[in-house]
Amino acid sequence: MKSDSPEGLLLVDKHAGITSHDVVDAVRRAYGERSVGHLGTLDPFATGLLVVLVGRATRLATFLDIEPKVYEAVITFCAETDTDDATGEITRSTGQPSEPDVRAAITTLTGDILQVPPAYSAKKIGGKRAYAAARAGEALDLEPAPVTVHGWDVGAFTGANLAATITCGGGTYIRALARDLGRLSGSAAHLSSLRRTRVGRFDVGDAVPAADLGAAPPPLKKLEVAVAPA
């Protein structure tokens, strides 16, 4: 890497319909730098904050990925899907749960919990990505992983939909939280909308829209911003 190569952080507001890797490719083109990574993958249907690391900043990925993340989610009850979100096929339909049952389930899904990842995820099983095995119709035996859910700020519970702001640690699948919320409340559920608003100290309000990366790229945040005390 050349000494004058770009390095630092870029906050990107990802829109729906593109992958996190699409954003990485756009940043590579914009800054002419191959060494680019990001913190916490956002599924194509999800929107919001993607913290992109450029140049030497990629070395901070492990350190920064443990920062709490904040999501605005809408969970839809009465139907579970094979992807645990609205992009999948419905696999189970049920009646609507009661609000007390939902709130009790939320309590169970708060704190240090064990979470089975979605079948359509990047987790590896015998060297193969889970989503590849799921698409091939193979039976999956995904092991539960420890994750931390710091809290739920429950908003409107309208009809079959529940809006909530969820704060969690790295490695948490919000899709899996939606699935498990449905099951624990005696119903079924999937994630119908997701937007990430914060990663640690970084806020989506300070992010550049992904669609604007093809124009004049903004200055990168210095590495000191990432490691300085909040």
VOPAGU-2260 file (C-alpha; in pm, 1 decimal, decimal comma):
REM VOPAGU-2260
SITE   aa  ch    i         X         Y         Z
SITE  MET   A    0       0,0       0,0       0,0
SITE  LYS   A    1     139,5     339,1     -94,8
SITE  SER   A    2     203,8     588,6     182,6
SITE  ASP   A    3     -32,2     835,4      16,4
SITE  SER   A    4    -313,5     582,8     -21,0
SITE  PRO   A    5    -650,4     694,8     117,2
SITE  GLU   A    6    -728,9     572,1     466,3
SITE  GLY   A    7   -1006,4     635,3     715,5
SITE  LEU   A    8   -1374,6     577,3     773,5
SITE  LEU   A    9   -1675,6     655,9     559,0
SITE  LEU   A   10   -2034,1     648,5     684,0
SITE  VAL   A   11   -2272,1     532,4     411,0
SITE  ASP   A   12   -2653,0     525,8     415,1
SITE  LYS   A   13   -2735,9     211,6     217,5
SITE  HIS   A   14   -3063,2     204,4      27,5
SITE  ALA   A   15   -3272,7    -106,3     -30,2
SITE  GLY   A   16   -3199,1    -331,7    -324,8
SITE  ILE   A   17   -2819,0    -334,6    -307,9
SITE  THR   A   18   -2580,2    -550,4    -107,7
SITE  SER   A   19   -2322,4    -434,8     142,7
SITE  HIS   A   20   -2058,7    -560,3    -101,8
SITE  ASP   A   21   -2205,3    -333,8    -370,6
SITE  VAL   A   22   -2131,2     -41,2    -138,1
SITE  VAL   A   23   -1774,5    -165,7     -86,6
SITE  ASP   A   24   -1724,5    -184,7    -463,6
SITE  ALA   A   25   -1858,7     170,5    -505,4
SITE  VAL   A   26   -1616,5     299,2    -239,8
SITE  ARG   A   27   -1325,9     120,6    -409,6
SITE  ARG   A   28   -1407,4     294,7    -735,9
SITE  ALA   A   29   -1464,1     632,6    -572,5
SITE  TYR   A   30   -1134,0     638,6    -381,6
SITE  GLY   A   31    -917,7     419,5    -604,5
SITE  GLU   A   32    -832,1     191,3    -310,9
SITE  ARG   A   33    -866,6    -187,9    -309,8
SITE  SER   A   34    -836,4    -233,4      66,6
SITE  VAL   A   35   -1195,3    -162,8     174,4
SITE  GLY   A   36   -1415,5    -338,7     429,6
SITE  HIS   A   37   -1725,4    -271,0     636,9
SITE  LEU   A   38   -1874,6    -337,1     979,0
SITE  GLY   A   39   -2184,3    -554,7    1001,7
SITE  THR   A   40   -2349,8    -673,8     682,2
SITE  LEU   A   41   -2689,3    -529,1     592,8
SITE  ASP   A   42   -2918,9    -755,0     391,8
SITE  PRO   A   43   -3025,2    -621,5      49,2
SITE  PHE   A   44   -3377,8    -533,6     170,0
SITE  ALA   A   45   -3240,4    -342,0     472,6
SITE  THR   A   46   -3134,7      22,3     474,1
SITE  GLY   A   47   -2922,6     243,7     691,1
SITE  LEU   A   48   -2577,1     289,8     830,0
SITE  LEU   A   49   -2283,4      98,9     689,4
SITE  VAL   A   50   -1948,3     193,0     843,9
SITE  VAL   A   51   -1693,4     149,5     565,9
SITE  LEU   A   52   -1321,7     115,9     643,6
SITE  VAL   A   53   -1068,0     227,2     384,5
SITE  GLY   A   54    -696,0     149,9     366,5
SITE  ARG   A   55    -523,6      97,0     700,6
SITE  ALA   A   56    -855,9     151,8     878,1
SITE  THR   A   57    -954,6    -204,5     781,7
SITE  ARG   A   58    -724,4    -320,9    1063,3
SITE  LEU   A   59    -974,6    -174,7    1310,3
SITE  ALA   A   60   -1259,6    -398,7    1194,6
SITE  THR   A   61   -1235,0    -649,9    1480,4
SITE  PHE   A   62   -1210,2    -370,6    1737,9
SITE  LEU   A   63   -1503,0    -169,8    1603,3
SITE  ASP   A   64   -1738,2    -457,3    1521,6
SITE  ILE   A   65   -1808,0    -518,0    1891,2
SITE  GLU   A   66   -1972,0    -174,9    1922,2
SITE  PRO   A   67   -2349,3    -176,5    1992,5
SITE  LYS   A   68   -2575,2    -136,6    1691,3
SITE  VAL   A   69   -2919,0      26,2    1684,4
SITE  TYR   A   70   -3195,7     -79,8    1445,7
SITE  GLU   A   71   -3545,3      42,1    1367,2
SITE  ALA   A   72   -3746,5    -268,7    1289,2
SITE  VAL   A   73   -4100,4    -357,6    1192,0
SITE  ILE   A   74   -4201,6    -713,3    1277,7
SITE  THR   A   75   -4509,3    -868,0    1118,3
SITE  PHE   A   76   -4695,1   -1142,9    1303,1
SITE  CYS   A   77   -4912,5   -1430,7    1180,4
SITE  ALA   A   78   -4664,2   -1553,9     916,4
SITE  GLU   A   79   -4317,0   -1709,5     930,7
SITE  THR   A   80   -4099,5   -1726,6     618,2
SITE  ASP   A   81   -3805,8   -1939,7     507,2
SITE  THR   A   82   -3576,7   -1633,4     511,8
SITE  ASP   A   83   -3725,4   -1486,0     832,7
SITE  ASP   A   84   -3802,1   -1165,3     641,3
SITE  ALA   A   85   -4050,2   -1035,3     386,7
SITE  THR   A   86   -3844,0   -1153,6      88,2
SITE  GLY   A   87   -3906,3   -1521,6     158,3
SITE  GLU   A   88   -4184,5   -1774,4     110,8
SITE  ILE   A   89   -4438,7   -1819,5     388,9
SITE  THR   A   90   -4378,2   -2149,2     568,2
SITE  ARG   A   91   -4625,1   -2117,1     856,4
SITE  SER   A   92   -4934,2   -1907,5     928,1
SITE  THR   A   93   -5101,0   -1852,7    1265,3
SITE  GLY   A   94   -5334,0   -1623,3    1451,6
SITE  GLN   A   95   -5224,7   -1294,6    1603,9
SITE  PRO   A   96   -5062,1   -1302,6    1949,3
SITE  SER   A   97   -5179,9   -1097,9    2244,1
SITE  GLU   A   98   -4980,0    -790,6    2339,2
SITE  PRO   A   99   -4899,2    -931,2    2687,8
SITE  ASP   A  100   -4758,4   -1247,4    2525,6
SITE  VAL   A  101   -4546,3   -1037,0    2290,4
SITE  ARG   A  102   -4410,3    -825,7    2575,2
SITE  ALA   A  103   -4328,1   -1139,4    2775,5
SITE  ALA   A  104   -4141,8   -1278,7    2474,0
SITE  ILE   A  105   -3947,1    -953,3    2438,1
SITE  THR   A  106   -3831,1    -990,4    2798,3
SITE  THR   A  107   -3707,0   -1341,3    2717,4
SITE  LEU   A  108   -3521,7   -1206,7    2412,8
SITE  THR   A  109   -3335,9    -938,1    2609,7
SITE  GLY   A  110   -2988,3    -971,3    2759,3
SITE  ASP   A  111   -2737,7   -1246,8    2684,4
SITE  ILE   A  112   -2924,3   -1507,4    2480,5
SITE  LEU   A  113   -2856,3   -1799,4    2248,9
SITE  GLN   A  114   -2972,4   -1738,1    1892,6
SITE  VAL   A  115   -3004,4   -1981,6    1603,1
SITE  PRO   A  116   -2898,0   -1793,3    1286,5
SITE  PRO   A  117   -3139,7   -1775,0     991,7
SITE  ALA   A  118   -3114,0   -2055,9     738,5
SITE  TYR   A  119   -3043,5   -1792,1     473,5
SITE  SER   A  120   -2730,1   -1648,4     632,4
SITE  ALA   A  121   -2355,7   -1640,9     572,5
SITE  LYS   A  122   -2285,7   -1885,0     857,2
SITE  LYS   A  123   -2071,7   -2179,6     746,3
SITE  ILE   A  124   -2172,9   -2542,8     788,9
SITE  GLY   A  125   -1902,1   -2788,6     694,9
SITE  GLY   A  126   -1727,2   -2522,4     489,9
SITE  LYS   A  127   -2044,6   -2426,1     301,1
SITE  ARG   A  128   -2247,2   -2108,4     347,6
SITE  ALA   A  129   -2585,3   -2173,3     507,1
SITE  TYR   A  130   -2770,0   -1977,5     236,7
SITE  ALA   A  131   -2612,4   -2193,5     -34,8
SITE  ALA   A  132   -2720,9   -2510,0     143,7
SITE  ALA   A  133   -3070,7   -2369,2     200,6
SITE  ARG   A  134   -3109,1   -2278,1    -166,3
SITE  ALA   A  135   -3003,9   -2631,7    -259,3
SITE  GLY   A  136   -3276,7   -2770,5     -35,3
SITE  GLU   A  137   -3031,2   -2932,2     205,4
SITE  ALA   A  138   -3128,6   -2996,5     566,7
SITE  LEU   A  139   -2958,1   -2750,3     801,4
SITE  ASP   A  140   -2847,0   -2797,2    1160,3
SITE  LEU   A  141   -2736,3   -2450,8    1266,4
SITE  GLU   A  142   -2587,4   -2425,2    1613,4
SITE  PRO   A  143   -2713,6   -2146,6    1842,5
SITE  ALA   A  144   -2465,0   -1867,5    1905,3
SITE  PRO   A  145   -2439,9   -1635,0    2206,3
SITE  VAL   A  146   -2552,3   -1277,9    2130,7
SITE  THR   A  147   -2644,0    -976,9    2340,7
SITE  VAL   A  148   -2964,6    -777,0    2304,9
SITE  HIS   A  149   -2927,0    -462,4    2513,8
SITE  GLY   A  150   -3286,5    -351,8    2485,8
SITE  TRP   A  151   -3610,8    -303,8    2293,9
SITE  ASP   A  152   -3788,3      30,7    2271,7
SITE  VAL   A  153   -4133,2     -84,3    2164,9
SITE  GLY   A  154   -4336,1     159,1    1960,0
SITE  ALA   A  155   -4667,6     109,9    1785,4
SITE  PHE   A  156   -4837,3    -230,5    1793,4
SITE  THR   A  157   -5083,7    -185,7    1507,6
SITE  GLY   A  158   -5275,3    -481,9    1376,2
SITE  ALA   A  159   -5021,9    -751,8    1296,2
SITE  ASN   A  160   -4725,2    -513,5    1299,0
SITE  LEU   A  161   -4491,8    -419,1    1582,5
SITE  ALA   A  162   -4246,6    -129,0    1549,6
SITE  ALA   A  163   -3941,6    -139,2    1776,1
SITE  THR   A  164   -3598,0      14,5    1814,7
SITE  ILE   A  165   -3355,4    -264,1    1903,4
SITE  THR   A  166   -3006,0    -214,3    2046,0
SITE  CYS   A  167   -2780,8    -518,1    2025,7
SITE  GLY   A  168   -2424,6    -640,9    2008,7
SITE  GLY   A  169   -2233,6    -766,7    1707,8
SITE  GLY   A  170   -2342,1   -1092,0    1545,8
SITE  THR   A  171   -2710,8   -1049,0    1629,9
SITE  TYR   A  172   -2958,1   -1129,4    1352,1
SITE  ILE   A  173   -3265,9    -907,5    1376,3
SITE  ARG   A  174   -3441,8   -1149,7    1139,9
SITE  ALA   A  175   -3388,3   -1427,1    1393,1
SITE  LEU   A  176   -3519,4   -1204,8    1673,9
SITE  ALA   A  177   -3836,9   -1149,9    1471,3
SITE  ARG   A  178   -3875,4   -1523,6    1407,3
SITE  ASP   A  179   -3820,1   -1611,4    1773,6
SITE  LEU   A  180   -4050,9   -1334,0    1893,9
SITE  GLY   A  181   -4329,7   -1492,1    1693,4
SITE  ARG   A  182   -4263,0   -1840,8    1825,5
SITE  LEU   A  183   -4224,0   -1736,3    2189,3
SITE  SER   A  184   -4547,7   -1536,7    2179,3
SITE  GLY   A  185   -4742,2   -1837,1    2050,1
SITE  SER   A  186   -4766,8   -1704,6    1695,7
SITE  ALA   A  187   -4541,3   -1668,9    1392,8
SITE  ALA   A  188   -4350,3   -1364,4    1271,4
SITE  HIS   A  189   -4100,5   -1229,1    1024,7
SITE  LEU   A  190   -3904,9    -908,1     978,7
SITE  SER   A  191   -4079,3    -678,6     731,8
SITE  SER   A  192   -3863,2    -365,7     758,4
SITE  LEU   A  193   -3515,8    -287,8     892,7
SITE  ARG   A  194   -3305,6      26,8     915,5
SITE  ARG   A  195   -2977,2      56,1    1105,1
SITE  THR   A  196   -2939,0     399,6    1261,7
SITE  ARG   A  197   -2626,4     371,9    1477,1
SITE  VAL   A  198   -2303,1     174,9    1512,8
SITE  GLY   A  199   -2129,6     274,9    1834,3
SITE  ARG   A  200   -2076,3     651,4    1820,7
SITE  PHE   A  201   -2156,5     673,0    1449,0
SITE  ASP   A  202   -2502,6     790,4    1338,6
SITE  VAL   A  203   -2680,0     748,0    1006,2
SITE  GLY   A  204   -2759,6    1120,6    1012,3
SITE  ASP   A  205   -2392,3    1183,4     933,9
SITE  ALA   A  206   -2380,5     934,1     646,8
SITE  VAL   A  207   -2357,8     998,2     273,4
SITE  PRO   A  208   -2626,7     828,1      60,7
SITE  ALA   A  209   -2486,4     527,2    -123,9
SITE  ALA   A  210   -2631,1     663,5    -448,3
SITE  ASP   A  211   -2405,3     970,5    -416,7
SITE  LEU   A  212   -2077,5     776,7    -408,4
SITE  GLY   A  213   -2038,2     808,3    -783,1
SITE  ALA   A  214   -2012,7    1187,5    -751,6
SITE  ALA   A  215   -1731,0    1370,3    -572,1
SITE  PRO   A  216   -1641,2    1141,4    -278,5
SITE  PRO   A  217   -1645,5    1311,8      63,4
SITE  PRO   A  218   -1332,5    1329,8     281,8
SITE  LEU   A  219   -1271,6    1018,7     488,9
SITE  LYS   A  220   -1292,3    1041,5     867,1
SITE  LYS   A  221    -949,4    1006,3    1026,5
SITE  LEU   A  222    -853,9     690,1    1212,6
SITE  GLU   A  223    -832,0     887,2    1537,5
SITE  VAL   A  224   -1209,1     940,3    1523,6
SITE  ALA   A  225   -1262,9     565,4    1550,2
SITE  VAL   A  226   -1031,2     497,7    1843,3
SITE  ALA   A  227   -1068,1     816,2    2050,6
SITE  PRO   A  228   -1279,1     785,5    2369,5
SITE  ALA   A  229   -1644,4     865,2    2304,3
